Structures are given as C-alpha cells and as structure tokens.
Amino acid sequence: MTWAPAPDEAKLDLERLARLQRELKARDYAAGIFYDPTNIRYATGTSNMQVYSLHNPCRYAFVPAEGGVVLFDFAGCEHLSVGKVAVAEVRPATTWYHFIVGDRVQEKAEEWADAIAELVRACGGGDRRVAVDRLDPPGLWALEQRGIRVGDGQEVANHARKIKTAEELVAVRAAVATCELGMRRMREVMRPGMTEQALWSHLHQANIEHGGEWIETRLLTSGPRTNPWYQECSDRPIEVGDVVSFDTDLIGAHGYSADISRTWIAGDGRASDEQRRLYAAAYEQVARNIELFRPGSSFASIAERGWQLPERYREQTNSALAHGIGLCNEYPLIVNAHLWDGGGIQGCVEPGMVLCVESYAGERGGREGVKLEQQILVTEEGPEILSTFPLEDELL
C-alpha cells in the first residue's frame, strides 16, 4: 500500500526484543519461554500458523535475559526464520500436547523440560527463575523437578509491549490504514437486503488483500441484534433504517491490530430521534474520555473522571473505558468507574502507549444500540487520534 509506509523489519524486531529482555532483567529472570504466538512474534519477528498455534502449543521461543533467542518452530518450518535478525538459532519444537502425542504426554514433556533446563543452565548461571506465558501442568511439573522456578511471563510481555517503539507505530498506522480501507468498502456496498455476514466479508477481504491476517471477533449486527451488544454477525438481512454497529478487532498489516467501532444507518432514510440520542451519548463518552489520556494521568483518575453515559444506558455499557492495543488487544485494561472496585488496576498513562477508547449505548429492552471506538496514540502533548474514518455528523 503506497499510502501506508512499511516499518523497517530488522529494526522493528531488534527494538522489540530489547524491550522484552529489559523487562526480564528488571524482574530477575534468567529467561522467558513464550508460547503465545503474539509474544513469539514480539520476541522474534516470526509468524507461523498464528491462529492454529493459539490453540495448539506447537512452537515456542526461549528468550534469555541476555544473548540470542532460540526459536523452537513447527517441524519443517526452519526456513521461515531465514533473515530474521532477532533469531539466533532455530530448532524443531518438542511438542507434547495430547492431540499430537496421545498417551506419551509425560514422556515428551520430560524431553522438552530437559532441553529447557540445559538452556537455562547455559544462560542463567545460578539463576533458575524462568518466566513462562502459557504452560500446561505436565510441563510445569517437569520444570519444577529440574529445579526451575516458573513465574508469570505474560506480565513480562505485557509491560514490554505497552510502550510502542517508533517502528511499531509505523506498523500500527499501516494496520489502521488497511482497516479503514475495508471500512470504506463496507460503507460503499452496504444496502438494505444484504446480510450482516455479507457486509462483514468486505472487511475480511480488504484486510487479507493488503497483508492483514485475521479478525478476532465477528461483531457486526443490525437493527434489534445491536441490543444487547456482543452478538456476532448472522444471516439476518439488513433492513431500511436499521442501525448497523460493528467493532473491527482486526489483525492487519505487519501483524498489528486495528480496533475501531462505527455505527451507520442503512438506506437513505432519516435517523429516528432515539437513534440520534443513542449515537450522541456514545459519541460524547468517547470524545470526552479521549481528552483524559495525557502523560502522567493514573488509570484510577481516568476511571473516576471518565464521562458516564446517561443512567438508562449504564446497565448495558461495556466494562472497558479503554484498553491497550498492539499485536492484539493488550495491557492495560481500564474499566469504567462503576466496576473499579472489582476490576481496577494501578498504573499511569505514558507517551508511546496506543489505546482504544470505546462506548456502547443501548437501553435494556430498547430496540437498538450504538457502538463507537477510536484508536489513539499518547504523545508528550496529549492524545492523537489514529482512526481517521469519519463519524456520522448527521446523527449528532
């Protein structure tokens, strides 16, 4: 896409690895073992069967706090890492999930743990602490038997990933551009009579066509299926005058995510007064809350000061006021004020964070609902809106 510059891949990979290793050192780990495909990509710059490996632990990366990364890849896939500067060595993965090995799980887990223990001894000296993001019980037991203490690798990865490097921001902007191309196509083809699924397919096509990868949810609904939220798209034909609400949740170009929500009216008719009220409430919540994301602001203060929807919409609003985003939805998650006591986390906004600020307005028992979401970058001067696709002025 000539209108969306590509990042320098070598620089991107090395900058991300440096952040991850810095977090390992800060938490006194000898190494990290990462199975989550988004964490593997962050550590190594490699991508292989991303969706398959979300539910089949078939590849993993051993990341020492200092030194070169060993990538254990799916058998026969070693060539995929040629030229990847963050990868020092590629080995075939020792897999031990039941689908592959059946009743030999424990045997294969022991083989896997032997190889890990050898790497820990080589890189950690006397340090036997290892951060792991995902680990089934047989592997945990096998590591513990070898004197290795296991900590939370997802925490390490989350803190590494929360601040975006300069090259990451190039990739984020490219993902947003890909997503908004798909949104434009959806807007152009939307007409009464087409199904929700048919409309949603245009976003998928644009994403794949321009180097994107997958879409994590199927959140596009119309008319009465927009309330309550979190219904997924169906074969319902869109009718004249329907609200059409969607949330992209898209993994786009270079593996980065674009999470943008919009709501449209189908056909050429005039929006109803209730549709305008819903839209205005969601719009105001997003617009006002974006302004709170300034360097140094605490998550707690943002929740406390966040603009609240009118009372009749609060019961069904989404829990998140905002969340981080990068290779997927990421840390931090900032919940709305009424949920803070049970789900609030401590932290502060920092320059380089990319976040999504969102709202859903829909009354319990009401016919329709409106979903809006903007993707922003926190700069030293304040928030910059990255999602440039226009909002519906005629609904305000």
N, C-alpha and C positions, 0 to 999 in steps of 0.2 A: 504494500500500500504506500504509494508515493506521499500520501498525506499524513502518514504516521511513521516517523523515523524508527528504525530498529536500534536496540541497545547494542553496545559492544559486548558480545557474549563472553569473551575471556575476562574482561574487566568486571562484568556482572558476576560471574562465577567466583572470582577471587575475592571480591568485596564481600559477598555473602558468606563465604567460608570463613573469612577473617572475623566477621561479626559472631558467627557461631562458635568459633574456637575461643574468642574472647569471653563469651558467656560461660563456656565450660571451665575455663581457668578461674573466672571470678567465683564460681561455685565449687571449686576444688575437686573437679572430676578429672580422672586420668583420660577419659574418652567418653564419647557418646555412641550409641548404637541406634540408628534411625530406620524404622520400617515404614512410617507414614510416607507415601510417595511424594507429598508436597515437601516434607522435610528432606527427603533424599534429593529432591531437585534443588532445594535451597543449598544443601551442602555440596553438591557435586555438579549441578548444571545438567544432569542427565534426566531423560524422560523415557520410560518404557512401560507400556501397558498400564497407564496410570489408573484407570477405573478398575481393571482386573485386580491390580495389586492393592486396591483399597480393601478388598475382602479376601484376598489370598496373599498371605505373607511370603511372597516368592522372591523378594530382593531386599537388600538392606545395605546400609553404609556404616562402616566403622570409622569414626572421626576422632582422632587423637586430639588432645588439647594443644599439642604441638606436633607438627610433622604432617606427612602425607596421608590422604584419605584412601582407604581400601574399600572399593565398591564390590559387593557380592551380588552379581547380577544373575538373572534367569539364565539357565543353561543355554549356550549357543548365542548369547547376545553380547559377548565381549566386544564385538566390533562397534557397538553403538557408542562406546565411550572414546573412540579414537579422536584425538584432538581436544579432549576436554581437559583443560588445564588444572582443574581442581581435583582431578582423579589421579592419584599416584600409581595405583595398582588395581587391576580387575581380576576377581576370582569367581568361579561358579558358586552360586549360593548353595548352602546346605539347607534344604527345606525339610520341615518336619511337621507340617500341618496334615491333619488326618486325611483329607482328600487325596493327597499325593502318596503318603506312606502307609496308610491304614494302621494296622496294629504294631507298626515299627516306630511309632511316635517317640517313645522314650529313648530308644536306641539312637535315632537320628538327632534328637535333642542333645544327647550326650556328645555326639560328634561335633555338633555346632558349638557347644559350650567349650569343648577342647580348643577349637580354633580361636574362639574369642579370648579365652584365658591366655593363650600364647601371645596374642596381640597386646593384651593388657600388660603382660609382663614386659614385653619389648618396649612399650611406650611409657609405662607408668612408674617404672622402678618399684618402689614400695607402695605406691598408691593403688588401691584395689577398688576405688569408687568409680562406677560407670553409670552414666545417665542413659536411660532407655525410654523411648516414647511409647512403644507397644510391645508387650511380651506375654505370651500365653504361659500358664502355670508350669508346664514341664521345662521350659527354658529357664524360668526364674529359679526353679529348684536346682537345676543343673549348675547354674552360675553360683548360687549360694554354696553348693557343695564344693566348689573350687575356690572358695574364699573371696568371691567378688560381691561387693555390696552394691545394690542397684538403687538408683534414685530416679527422679522424675525427669525424663528427657524432654517431655512436652513443654514443661516450664522453661527449660533452657532454650528450646527452639522458639517459643513464643516471645521471649524477651529479645532474642536476636532479631526476629522478624518484625518487631513492632515499629522500628525506625527504618525507613526505606533509604537505600543508597541512591546516588544520582542516577546510576544506570537502571536501577529498579523503577525509578519514576518515569524514565523513557518507556519502559515496558508497560507500566500501568497506563500511561497515556495512549499507547498503541492498543491496549485491550479495550479501553473506553471508546476509542475511535471505531474499532471493529464492532463493538456492541451497538453503538449509535447508528452505524450503517444498517445493521439489522433492524433496529427500531424504525428507521426511516422507511425501509421496505415494508415493514408491518403496517405502518401508517398509510402508505400508498395503496396497499392491497385490501385493507380492512373494508368489508362491506357487509351489510345485513345478509344473512343466509349462509355465510361461510361458518364452519365450526370453529370453536376455540382452538382445537388441535391444528386445524389447517392454518390459522393465523400464527400460532406459535411456531410452526415449522419454518417460517420465513426467517426467524431469528436464528434457528439452528443452522440453516443453510448458509446464511451470511457469515456466521461465525466459522464454520468449517472451511468455507471457501477462502477465507482470509487468514488462515493459520491458527484459528481457535481450536479448542479441544472438546469440551463437553459443557453441559448445563446441569447444574447440581439439583435443581428442583423443576417442577412443572407448574409454576404459579402464574397461570393466566386464566382468569374467569370472567364471566359476563353476566349482566343482569342480576337475578336473585342468587346466583352462585358466587357473587362477590361478597356476600354476607352470610355467615362469618368468613373471615379470612382463613387462609391455609387450605382451601380446597384446591385441587390440581385440575389442569385443563382436561376437558372432556369433549365428547362429540356433540355437545349442545350447539345448535345453530344460534349465532348471534342475531338479535332482533333489533329493529329500528328503535333508536332511543336508549338502548342499553348502555349502562356504564360498562367499560371493558378495563379491568385493572390487571396489572402484571408486575412481576419482580424478576429481573433478568437472571440473577445468580449464575452468571456466565463465566466460564474459564476460557479466556480468549487468547489472543496472540501472545507468544512467548511464555505461556502458562500462567499469566496474571489474570486476575478476576475483575469483572465489572459488575457491580451490584446496584442497579438503577431501577426505580419504580416509576411508572407513569399510569395515569388513568385518562381514558378517552371516552367520547360519546360516539356510538355507532350511528351512521346515517347523517342526514342533513338537518334533522330536526333540532329545535331549541331545547337546551337542557332544562329540566324541571327545577323549581325552587329548592327542593330537597337535595337534588344532585349538586346544586351550587353551594348549598350550606355544607354538605359533606366535603366538597373539594376545598372550600375556603378554610375549613377547620384544619384539614391535613396540611394544606399549603402553609398556613400561618405557623403551625407547630414546627415544621421543617425549617422554614425561613428564619424564625426567631432562634431556634436552637443552634443552627449553624454558627451564629454570631458568638456563641459561648465558647467555641473551640479555639482558644488562644493559648499560647505557650504559658505554662505555669498553672493553668486552671486545674483544680483537682476534679477527679471523676465525681466525688461526692458533691462538690459545689455545682457542677453541671447538672446533676440529677435534681438537686434542690432548687436551682434557679430555672430549670427547664420549663418551657411553656407547656401548660397542660391543656388537653382537649376539653371542650365543654363536658359537663358532668354526664350527659346522656350517652356520650361515646366512650367513656373511660373503661367501662366494664370489659369491652372487647378490644381495646387497643393492644398493639403488640408490646411485648415486655421490654424490648430494646429501644432505648432512645437513640443509641448509636453503637456501632461496632467497628473494629479494625478490619482492614482488608488488604490482601496482597496476592499470594498464590491461591487463596481461597478466603472465606470469612475467617478473620484472625482476631487474636487478643489485641485490645481489650474489648469486653462487652460492658457497656454502660446501660444499666437498667433505669427505667422510669422511677420517679420518686416514690410512688406507692408500693414499689417492690424492693426498695433499697434495703430495708432491714433484713430481708431474707436472701437477697442476691447481690447486694452492692459489693464492689471490690475497691481497694485503695490504689491510688496512682495519680499521675498528673499528665496532662497533655504536653507533648514535646514536639518541636519542629521536626518535620520528616515523617510524622505519622500520616497515614492515609486511612480515612474513616468513612463510613456511610451513616448518614443521619436520616432517620425514617419516621413515618407516621402511618397509621391506619385509622380511619374514621368510619365507623359503622355502628349504628344503634342496635342493641339486642332487639330482635323482632322486626327490624327495619328491612326494606326490600334490597338495598344495595349498600356497598361500601367503597371507599376510595383509598388507594394505596399510593403513597409518594415516597421517593427516596432519592437523595443526592449523594454523590461521592465527592469527598473533599480532601485536599492536602492542607496540612497545618504548616504554615510558613512562620518565619520570625515576625512578620507583620500581622499574621492572623490567618483565617481560613481562605483558601482558594477553591472555588467550585470547579471540579474537573468534568462533571457531567453537564454538557452544554446543550443537550437536546431540549427544545423549548417546552415550557409548561403551557397549559391551556388558558390563555388570557381571557377567553370568552366565558370561562367558568368562574372567574373571580368577580 
